[in-house]
């Protein structure tokens, strides 16, 4: 993605308020991607129903539709999490080799696998989850699951396109379509909302698909197949199992605390068949996740504009027989870039959180939420800030190809988040949210120490491994 970082840096060099807003606005959308944007759209639909189309049963319909969509979002992200990082690495390797013509055929192959396995998996999940819904409802759920899975895979390459302005436009068109369709299909209730989600995400996927086809060439005298599955073949290196499990575990870890709350007899309840929710936990954590958009924008920019450049310079100097002083200088640039990005993320996000704390009561009044949830909201906001910091460390570990360390930390995230969340529920309402936040505090501190040790010995380890 370094190409995007270079272009964002050029915009920022204009040194105007507009250039700053444009740079970090682009970074915010590209880093947030489908997950956060779709949550904002759901929030917008809910507010529209509250303030403009409020009917007696609309809140219940919206809740059922939201829970159904979130379940498809969560399950599809966990499912495709196993493919996302290995495919990212495969594409990066081919781009390093300048074999760009292999990217598109393998993207098509990955999409075919995603659709094939996803359809079977979604069918089984739909049968298990829904026991009183119509066949048409189940068909819509399977379709939504598969479409979301394709969006996750396409999103990997979308972030690497130099046509980043078009990619942002694609996101906006896709999710605005959800909002517009939800208004026109209101009379069809939950079915109408599910169809709206499918239409919007399908538009997004098609647009991303066309952008990828336009950007990545497929014609080459050595490439006679339009669809390829090289990511799974030994002649292109072995499949990156550690990255696959790491990606899946990370997605499990960010949902495990929600699932425990959903199915807790103390705070969870059934919403639609076997889909559960927790009114106590869901809204505060949902709002807390929306709060990290500024921090994500800062991190994305620093990673792609600063660290990626110094990282490339460091290994270029090694491969091209640079001097010892050059290698040490580029290594220090990498270390400085990591420090600067983490410091800026924590500072910017911290300042935003202070403003959020000061306006929290008014925010809860706007969303018609009881003030009883405020303490949990404060804890969750701190927790998601720590998650942003931990996610940043993981990104650097992936960049430095420390797959083993990343896998260990994602596994620990699953275990600690599950264990401490369960303990927090047993301790009572005052401790809700502390399990999630304490788990991330432990992981963030430990991972920073690991990354520090890796960077300190990076030149030694690089030469020893060659």
N, C-alpha and C positions, 0 to 999 in steps of 0.2 A: 504493500500500500504506500510505499515511500513516494510514489508519483503524486498521490493526493497530498501528502505532507508538503512536498515541494510547491505545489500550486497554492495550497492554503497559506504557506509562508510568503509567497509572492503577493497575495492579497493583503496580508498583514503589513507588508513593507510600505504600503501606501500611507501608513501612519495617520489615519483619520478615524473618527468615531464610527463612521459607516463601515470601514474596512475591518475594524475590530468586531463589530456586530455581525458582519457577513462571515468572517472567519469562524467565530465560535458558534454562530448559528448553523453553518454547514456541519461543523464538527459535532454539534449536539444531535442533529438529525441522523448523521451517518453512524454515530456511536450508539444512539438509542435504538435505531432500527425498528423492526416490526413490533417487538415486545412492548416497549414503552408507548409508542405511538398508538397501538391498538388499545391499550389501557386508557389513554386520553380520550379516544373516540368513544369507548364504552361509558366513560364518565360524562362526556358531552351528551350522549343519547339519554343517559339517566337524568341529567339536569334538564334537558328539553322536556322529558316526560313529567318532571316535577313542576316546572314553571309554565309549560305551555299546553301539554296534553294530559294533564293529570286526570286519571279515572280511578275508580275504586280498586280494580284488580290489576292496574298497570304495573304497580311496584312489584307484585308477585311475579308477573310475567317477565319483567326486566331482570329480576333476581335469578330466575330459572335460566333465562337465556345467557346471562353473564356467567353463571356457574358452569353451564354447558360449554360455553366458548373457552373459559379459562381452563377447564379440564382438557379440552382438545389442544389448547396452547401448551399446557404443561406436559402432557403425554407425548405430543409431537416433538417438543424440544428435547425431551429425554431420549426418545427414539432416534432422532437425527443427530443427537449429541455424539453418538458413536461414530458417525460418518464425517461430521463437520471438520474437526481438527485434522484427521488424516487426509481429507481431501484438500484442506488448506495447505498442508505440508506438501502434498503431491504437486499441487499447482505451483507452489513457490519453487520447488526443485526444478520443474520443467521450465519455469520462467528464468531461473538462474542459468539453465542450459541453453536458453534462447530457443527452446522448442515450443513456441507459442501455439503451433498448429495442433498440439496434443490436448490443449486445455478444453476446447469446445467439445470434441468427441467424448472425452472422459466426463465432462459435465453432463452430457446427454445420457451416458451410461449410468452415472450416479443417480440421475433423476429417475431413470427406468427402474433401478433397484429400489429407490425410495418409494416409488409408486407401488411396485409389486409387493414388496414386504409390508409396506405401510397399509395397503388395502386389506391384507390378511390380518395383520395385527389389529387394525381399527375395527374390523368385523368381530373379532373375538372380544375386544374390549367393550364394544357396543352391546353385545349379547350379555356380557357380565354386568355392565353398569345399568342398562335399561331393561326393566322387566314389565313395564306397563305402557310403553310408548308404541306408536304406530310404526309400521314398516317404513313409511315415508320419512318419519323423524329419524329413524336409525340410519337410513340411507343418507340423509343430510349430514348426520354426525360423521359418518365414514368419509363422505366427500370433504367435509370441513377439515378433518384430521389429515387427509392426504394433501389437500391444497396447502395447509399450513406447513406440512413437512417439506413440500417443494419450495415454499417461500424461504424456509430456514436455509436450505441448500443453496438456492439462488442468491441469497443475501451474502453468502461468503464471497462470491465473485463480484457482486454489485459494489461492495466497498472498495474493490481494487480498480474499478473502471475510472478512467480519467474523465469520463463524462459525468462527473459527480453532481453537477447541477441538474442534469436530466434524472439521475437516480433519486435525488431529493424530490423532484417533480413527480416521479413515479410513486413514491411513498405517499405524497399528498393526494394524488389522484385516486390511489387505491383506497385510502382510509376515509377520504371525503365521500367516496362512493358508498361506503358502509353507512355513513351518517344519512346521506340523502335517501338511500334505499330503505333505511329503517323508518323514515317518515312516511314514505309512500306505501310501505307494506305493514303499517301499524295494525290494520284491521285483521291481519293474519296471525297476530300475536307472536308466540314463541317461534312458530314456523317462519313467519316473516322476518324475524330477527336473524335466525340461522341462515336463511337465504341471503340476507343482506351481508352477513359476515363472509359467506362463500363468494358472493359476487365481488365484493371489495378486494378480498385476498386473491381471487383469481385474476382480477385486473392487474393487481400489483405483480403477481408472478409472471403474467404474460408480458408486461412491459419490461420487467427485469430480464426475462428470457430473450426478448428482442434486442435489448441493449447488449447482452452478452454475445449474441450471435453477430451483432454489428461490430463489436470491438475485437473479439478474438477470431482470427482467421482459422479456417479448417482445411483449406486447399494446400497440399504439398505433395511433391512427387513420392515422398516416403510414407505418406499417410493415405492409404487407399480405403480406409473404413471411416464412415461418418459417426459410428457409435463404437466406443471402446471402453474396456474395463481394466485399463492398465494399472490402476491403483491397487488392484488385488493380485498383480502378477509379480513374480520374483525378478524378472529381467529389468524391472524398473525399481528394484529395491523391495524389501519386504513390506508388508502392510504394517502401518504404525499402530500396533495394538495398544501400546501405552497411551498414545494420544487418544485413541478411540475410547478406552475405558476412562481416561481422565475427563474427556468431554462429557461422557454420559454421567459420571459420578458428580461432576460439578452441577449439571442440570438437576440431578436428583437432590443434591444438597440444598439448592435454593428453594426447593418445593417441600422438603421433608418436614420442616417445622409447621408449614401450613396444613399438610396432610394430618399430622398428629393432632393439631387443634380441631380439624374438621371431624375427625372420627373419635374425639374424646367425648365420653358420655357427659362430661361436666360442662363443656362449652360448645360442642358441636351438635349439629342437627341435620336431618335429611332435608334436602331441597327438592330434588327430583329423582325418584327411584333411589339408586345407590350413590348418587352424587350428594356430597355433604358440603356444608359451609360452617363458618363460625363468625357470627355477627360481631362478637367481641374482638376477634383478632384480625379479620379480613380487611375492614375499612382502614384502620390505622396503618397496617403494613402496606396496603395499597397506596395510600397517600404518601407514605414515607418513601416508597420506591420512586414515585414521580419527582421527589425532591432532589434526586441525585443527578438529574440531567445536567446542571451546570458543571458539576465535578467530572462527569463523563466527557463532556465537551473539552474541558481543559486537558484531561488525560489523553484523549484521542489525538488532540493537536500535538502535544508534547511527544507522544510516542512516535507519531508519523513524521513530524517536522524536525525533531531534534535527535531522538535516540536512533531512529532508523538510519539517518545520515551518518552519525558517528559510528554506528555498528558496521555499516557498509565500508566506511573508510578504514576501520580497524582491520577487517578481514581482507580488504583489498591490499593494504600495506603488507600483510603477512604473505598473501599469495603472490604479490608482485615484488617481493624481496625489498620492502621498504626498510629504512634505517631503524635502529632500536629506539632512537628519540621519537621518530614518527609514530611507531607502534605504541609507545608509552603515552604519547600525547593524545592519540585517538582513544586509547583505553581510558584516560582521564576524562576525555570529553563524554564518553559513555557513562561513566560514574557520575559526572556532574549533571548529565541529562536525567538520569534516574532520580538523583536527589532533588533536582529542580521540579520535576514532574510531580513527585510525591508531596513535596512541600506545598506546591501551588494547589494541587488537588485538595489537600487537607485544609489549607487556608481558605480557598474560595468556597469550598463546601461548608466549612465551619462558619464562615460569615453568613452564608445563605441560610444555614440552619438557625443561627441566632435570629435572623429576620423572621424565619418560619415560626420559631417559638413565640416571638412577640405577637405574631398575627394568628396564632393557632386557634384561639377562641373564636375569632371572626370567621376563620376558614371552616370550622366545624359548624358554625351557625349557618353558613352558606349552604353546606351539604346536609343540613338538618340532622347532624349527628349529636348524640348526647355528650356533654362535657366529661362524663364519667370515663370516656376513652382517652382523654388527653394524656394522662401519665404514660399509658401504653404507647401512644403516638410518639412522645418524646424519646422513649427508650428505643423504639423502632427506627426513628430518624438517625440516632447515633449508631444503631446496628447497621443500617444500610450504608452509612458513611464508612464504617469499618469494612463492610463488604466491598465497597468501591476500592478501598486501599488494598485489600487482599486480592481482588481481581486484577489490579494493576501489577502486583508482584507476580501473579501467575502469568500475565502477559509477557513480562520480562523473562521469566523462566522458559516459556515456550520459544521466545525469540532466541534465547541462548541455547536451545535444544537440550534443556535439562528436563527430559521427559519423566525420569524416575522421580525426581523431587516433586514435580507438578502432580504426578499420580498419587504420591503419598499424601500430599496436602489436600487434594480433593477427596480422597478416602477419609482422611481425618475430619474434613468438613462435614461429611455425611454422618459420621459416628458422633462427633461432638454436638452437632446441631440437633440430632435426634435425641441423644441422651439428655442434654441440658434442657431442651424444650420439654421433654416429658417430666423432668424433675421440677421445672418451673410451674407446670400445671398442678403437680401434686402439692406444691408449697402454697398455692392460692393465688387469687387475682392480683395481689400486689406485685407478684414476681413474674407475671406474664410478659413475654418479650425479652426477659433477661437471659434466657437460655440461648436464644439466637445471637444476641449482642455479645455475651461473654465468650461464646464459641468463636466468634469472628475476631474478638480482641486477642484471644490466645493465638489464633492462626496468623493474624496480621503481624504480631510481634515476632513470632517464630519465623515466619517466612521472610521478614525483613532481614533477620540475622542470617538466614540461609543465603539470600541474594547477596548480601554484603560479602560473605565468605567467597561466593562464586566469583564475584566481580574482582575481588582482591587478588585472586589466583588465576584470573582468566588467561593472561598471556602465558603463564607457566603451563596450565592445563591444555591450552591450544597447541603449544609446541610439543608437549608430551604425547598428545593423541595423534599427531601427524606421523 
